[in-house]
Structure formats: C-alpha cells, structure tokens
Amino acid sequence: MSAPASRRARLRVLFAVACVAVAAPLAFAGSANAVQSDLYDVFTACPTDDPLLNDPVFMAQSGGCVASVAKPGSTFRIGENLTTTSEPSVSQWAFGSFDGESLPVVPGSTSVTAAPQEVEGGLLGLVPPEQLAPLIDPLDPVLGVQSQVQSAGDVSEWLLEPPTTRLKIKLINPVLGDNCYIGSDDDPIVLQHEDWVTEQAGMISFSPDPNGLPVFVIHSLDGVISNSAFSVPEANGCGPLGLGLLDPVINNQVGLPSPAGSNEARFLNDTHIVGAESGADIQAAFDAAQEE
C-alpha cells in the first residue's frame, strides 16, 4: 500500500471510530440548554445545504467539510523573494464518497481566505536603511505593495493529505491597478498533491459535538508541510486600466516566470474536519453551538 493510500486508510479508521462515538448521541433538549462553543468557528464556508452533503449515498462512507489553516509564520518564496505571513489563511472544501474509495470534492465548495501581506521592499523592491525609514514611510500609500493569495480553481485530492491547490497572487498597489496578478485562473500556480513533503506530522485528536448531536470534528494540529516543486508564471494585468503595461516591471523585479525548484511554500498547518451523516446535521450543530 502506498503512503498516501495508507494515510487515507488510517483516516477512514478515524472516521469509523468517530461515527461509532456519535452513533448514540446525548439527548439535546433544545436551544434553552445549548452549550455555546467555538468548535466550529473555523468552518465559515461549509455548504451544509448542498444536495450532495444531504445525499445518504454520498455521505455513507465519510463526508463533511475541511478547513485547513496555514498559521502565521508560514512562508511563501518565489525565487529570492520571501513572504512570511502575519495572518492565517484558510482553505476550505466539502467532500464525500460515491464508491467507498474515492473522496471527491463537492464542486464549487472550495475557497481560500487570506489577508493581504506586506511585500518587503514595496513597489521598488528596496528595503531602506533603518535611519531612512521616517523619510520613506510616508510614501507607503504609493510605494507599498501587498500580496494576497486567492484560489484559481477547485482543490483536488483531500483531507489530511495536502491537496493539489491552484492559486494566484494579487498584488495590491494604486499604481498597479485592481487586476494585477501573478498567475491566473487559466495559468495558475499549481501545488501538486504528490509534491508536498510532511516535515512534521500533525497531532490528531477528536472532538464530539458539545451538545450531543451526531457530529464530530477531527483535528490534525501543529503539522509542518512544504512544497518546492512548483513553478510560478508571469504577472498579468498590472498597470493602468489592467492593460499589463507594468507586467515586465513586475516580472523583472520578482524574477518571473520562476521555474520549478526555485520556489517554496512552507506552511505551519492545522487541519480540521467536521463529519456527520448529513449537511443538515452539521448545520444543526453549527446553530446549536451559537445559541445564546
């Protein structure tokens, strides 16, 4: 059995154990006695009303939603340009199974939520000496650049395995316009499933629903994963009116296109998986945990 298949099998066992644990839930007396909890707060994009998540066949083996968090301190390097995150980014998607073996992503359920990050050196790519900072800082609205990771298509593969992910990076600066990206929906940055390396395996734990509903969350915490096998395409749409007049400037400054092996994503990773027999059960757990 391959390593990925072995991990999938292990996770199936975890799901089986979790399902047994919630098979005889505690009686839930209603909102008056609901236990408030932040257990589900990370799941901000779980499509609980999607027909697939409420299809007994699709949910029979295992099904639910994933929230994979790249924590602050994660890094993304393009050539010599390194960005260290100061805010978390969260990738989310829903999954299930039709044949008991594959675990497909629910179409349209994937999302990436990431805060803009400051790009060191800004528009000019220069980091001024500390003594000159008071003179340079007032120019931040003009010269400062932020980068924001966005999804460029559905993820594939699944769960505790780092998925194949398609990304683009928006560069934010008034001079660059509102449509300046590295990568695009048609030519994304692709982090292939098989290229991820687990530097540190996450610690796995299990949380039953605090209100006794037939819902559970599996956590994989404090993992470290990296990928250095991806290439990065050229910039596009940078400059006034999105005409790309500044694309060559960005490409030259960042070193684009950047070939595979010259880049690295290294994520400090927490993964959370909420599972149940139906999306309706998951939504009921979400609602009960927020009752006042």
WOVENBEL-V699264 format. One record per residue. N is the residue number from 0. RES is the residue in one small letter. PHI is phi as a letter, one per 30 degrees, with the letter a starting at -180 (none if undefined). NEAR is the number of other ideal C-beta (glycine too) atoms within 8 Angstrom. D_FIRST is the distance of its C-alpha to the first C-alpha in Angstrom with 2 decimals. Layout:
BEGIN
((N:RES:PHI:NEAR:D_FIRST) (N:RES:PHI:NEAR:D_FIRST))
END
This chain:
BEGIN
((0:m:none:4:0.00) (1:s:d:5:3.81) (2:a:e:5:6.62) (3:p:d:9:8.31) (4:a:d:8:6.13) (5:s:d:9:6.12) (6:r:d:10:9.75) (7:r:d:11:10.47) (8:a:d:9:9.60) (9:r:d:8:11.78) (10:l:d:11:14.38) (11:r:d:10:14.58) (12:v:d:8:15.44) (13:l:e:11:18.00) (14:f:d:12:19.42) (15:a:d:8:19.78) (16:v:d:9:21.59) (17:a:d:12:23.68) (18:c:d:10:24.67) (19:v:d:7:25.83) (20:a:d:9:27.75) (21:v:c:14:29.67) (22:a:d:7:30.15) (23:a:b:3:33.57) (24:p:d:10:34.91) (25:l:d:5:38.21) (26:a:d:5:41.26) (27:f:c:11:41.95) (28:a:d:5:45.71) (29:g:j:6:45.96) (30:s:d:6:46.72) (31:a:d:5:49.53) (32:n:c:7:47.15) (33:a:d:11:44.18) (34:v:c:8:42.45) (35:q:d:7:42.28) (36:s:a:8:39.10) (37:d:c:5:37.56) (38:l:e:9:34.01) (39:y:c:11:33.65) (40:d:d:6:35.73) (41:v:d:8:32.90) (42:f:d:12:32.07) (43:t:c:9:34.94) (44:a:b:9:33.48) (45:c:d:13:31.59) (46:p:d:12:32.91) (47:t:d:11:33.41) (48:d:c:8:35.74) (49:d:d:11:33.40) (50:p:e:5:33.28) (51:l:d:9:29.48) (52:l:d:18:29.25) (53:n:c:10:31.73) (54:d:c:9:30.11) (55:p:e:7:28.86) (56:v:d:6:26.34) (57:f:d:11:24.88) (58:m:c:15:24.85) (59:a:d:8:23.81) (60:q:d:9:20.12) (61:s:a:11:20.56) (62:g:a:14:23.03) (63:g:l:14:25.33) (64:c:b:16:26.09) (65:v:c:14:24.74) (66:a:b:13:27.02) (67:s:c:13:25.61) (68:v:c:12:28.39) (69:a:c:12:28.93) (70:k:d:11:31.52) (71:p:e:8:34.72) (72:g:j:7:34.22) (73:s:d:14:31.36) (74:t:b:11:32.17) (75:f:b:11:32.07) (76:r:c:12:33.36) (77:i:c:12:34.63) (78:g:h:9:35.80) (79:e:c:5:38.18) (80:n:c:10:38.70) (81:l:c:8:36.99) (82:t:c:11:37.16) (83:t:c:7:36.46) (84:t:d:14:36.29) (85:s:c:6:38.83) (86:e:b:8:37.67) (87:p:d:9:34.32) (88:s:b:13:32.64) (89:v:b:13:30.65) (90:s:c:15:28.17) (91:q:b:16:27.89) (92:w:a:15:26.34) (93:a:c:15:25.79) (94:f:b:15:22.79) (95:g:a:16:21.98) (96:s:a:14:20.21) (97:f:c:8:21.63) (98:d:c:5:18.94) (99:g:i:6:16.90) (100:e:b:4:13.88) (101:s:d:6:15.38) (102:l:b:9:17.42) (103:p:d:8:20.35) (104:v:d:12:22.96) (105:v:d:13:26.38) (106:p:e:5:28.59) (107:g:i:6:31.19) (108:s:c:14:29.80) (109:t:d:12:28.79) (110:s:a:9:31.19) (111:v:b:13:31.70) (112:t:c:8:34.56) (113:a:b:11:35.72) (114:a:d:7:39.14) (115:p:e:8:40.96) (116:q:c:12:40.69) (117:e:d:8:43.53) (118:v:c:12:43.14) (119:e:d:8:44.60) (120:g:j:7:47.62) (121:g:i:12:48.14) (122:l:d:10:49.48) (123:l:c:6:50.96) (124:g:i:6:47.98) (125:l:c:6:50.30) (126:v:c:4:50.02) (127:p:d:8:53.68) (128:p:e:5:54.99) (129:e:e:5:55.25) (130:q:d:4:59.05) (131:l:c:8:58.98) (132:a:e:9:56.69) (133:p:e:5:59.71) (134:l:d:7:60.89) (135:i:d:10:57.54) (136:d:e:7:56.29) (137:p:d:5:58.87) (138:l:d:8:57.34) (139:d:e:9:53.89) (140:p:e:5:54.51) (141:v:c:9:55.08) (142:l:c:10:52.89) (143:g:d:12:50.08) (144:v:b:12:46.77) (145:q:c:11:43.92) (146:s:c:12:40.43) (147:q:b:11:38.46) (148:v:d:10:34.85) (149:q:b:10:34.50) (150:s:d:13:31.84) (151:a:b:11:32.10) (152:g:k:7:29.99) (153:d:d:11:27.27) (154:v:d:12:24.08) (155:s:b:8:20.82) (156:e:h:8:17.24) (157:w:a:10:17.67) (158:l:h:11:18.26) (159:l:d:8:17.13) (160:e:d:11:15.41) (161:p:e:12:18.50) (162:p:d:13:19.31) (163:t:d:10:20.74) (164:t:b:11:24.40) (165:r:c:13:27.59) (166:l:b:14:30.60) (167:k:b:15:34.22) (168:i:b:12:36.62) (169:k:d:9:40.13) (170:l:c:15:42.86) (171:i:c:10:45.69) (172:n:a:13:49.23) (173:p:e:6:52.49) (174:v:d:8:53.02) (175:l:d:13:49.59) (176:g:i:12:50.19) (177:d:c:4:47.91) (178:n:b:7:45.48) (179:c:c:17:44.30) (180:y:b:13:40.55) (181:i:c:15:38.10) (182:g:i:12:35.74) (183:s:a:10:36.27) (184:d:d:6:34.74) (185:d:d:4:34.87) (186:d:b:5:33.78) (187:p:d:13:31.70) (188:i:d:14:29.94) (189:v:c:9:26.25) (190:l:c:13:23.71) (191:q:d:10:20.45) (192:h:e:11:17.35) (193:e:d:5:15.31) (194:d:c:10:18.29) (195:w:d:12:18.49) (196:v:c:7:18.23) (197:t:d:9:18.14) (198:e:d:7:21.12) (199:q:b:7:21.41) (200:a:d:6:19.17) (201:g:d:13:21.27) (202:m:d:7:22.54) (203:i:c:8:21.51) (204:s:b:7:24.35) (205:f:b:12:25.55) (206:s:b:8:28.99) (207:p:d:9:30.47) (208:d:d:15:33.21) (209:p:d:8:36.42) (210:n:c:12:38.46) (211:g:i:9:36.41) (212:l:d:12:35.21) (213:p:d:9:31.88) (214:v:b:14:30.17) (215:f:b:14:27.94) (216:v:b:12:26.70) (217:i:c:14:23.54) (218:h:c:13:24.23) (219:s:b:13:22.25) (220:l:c:8:25.16) (221:d:i:8:26.11) (222:g:d:13:23.04) (223:v:b:11:23.67) (224:i:b:12:21.87) (225:s:b:11:23.14) (226:n:b:13:23.02) (227:s:b:9:25.28) (228:a:c:7:24.14) (229:f:c:13:26.29) (230:s:c:10:29.75) (231:v:b:11:32.73) (232:p:d:11:35.23) (233:e:d:8:38.99) (234:a:d:13:41.10) (235:n:a:10:42.85) (236:g:i:12:45.75) (237:c:c:16:47.24) (238:g:k:14:50.99) (239:p:e:6:53.85) (240:l:i:5:53.19) (241:g:i:10:49.56) (242:l:d:7:50.77) (243:g:i:9:48.59) (244:l:d:7:51.56) (245:l:c:11:49.91) (246:d:e:13:46.50) (247:p:d:6:47.44) (248:v:d:8:48.52) (249:i:d:15:45.20) (250:n:e:12:43.25) (251:n:d:7:45.40) (252:q:d:7:45.26) (253:v:d:12:41.49) (254:g:i:11:40.60) (255:l:c:12:39.14) (256:p:d:8:37.23) (257:s:c:11:34.94) (258:p:d:6:32.25) (259:a:e:7:28.57) (260:g:j:6:28.27) (261:s:c:9:31.62) (262:n:b:13:30.57) (263:e:a:9:28.50) (264:a:c:13:27.61) (265:r:b:12:27.04) (266:f:c:10:26.86) (267:l:d:11:27.58) (268:n:c:15:25.53) (269:d:c:12:25.87) (270:t:b:14:23.89) (271:h:b:14:25.28) (272:i:b:13:24.00) (273:v:c:14:26.54) (274:g:b:13:25.47) (275:a:a:15:27.60) (276:e:d:7:28.24) (277:s:a:10:30.40) (278:g:d:14:31.79) (279:a:d:9:35.13) (280:d:d:12:33.89) (281:i:d:16:32.60) (282:q:d:10:35.96) (283:a:d:10:37.85) (284:a:d:15:36.08) (285:f:e:12:36.88) (286:d:d:8:40.48) (287:a:d:14:40.97) (288:a:d:16:39.75) (289:q:c:7:42.42) (290:e:d:8:45.26) (291:e:c:3:48.35))
END
